């Protein structure tokens, strides 16, 4: 059985590259590589995202649409 890891996606709401609906459409889908993700998203490993939030490195979360996908290990 193939193993996957969770990747958190962030898309800037002020740019029209990726919409909330785009992220919802691919939510929890499985991808072979981060190269297969939509252009215009920033992505984090789940633990890195949690650290960035807890360390307040992401200044204004309201400026981003958030989603998640699965990437093959």
Helices and strands as residue ranges (DSSP letters): E 4-12, H 20-26, E 30-31, G 34-36, E 42-45, H 46-54, G 61-63, E 64-72
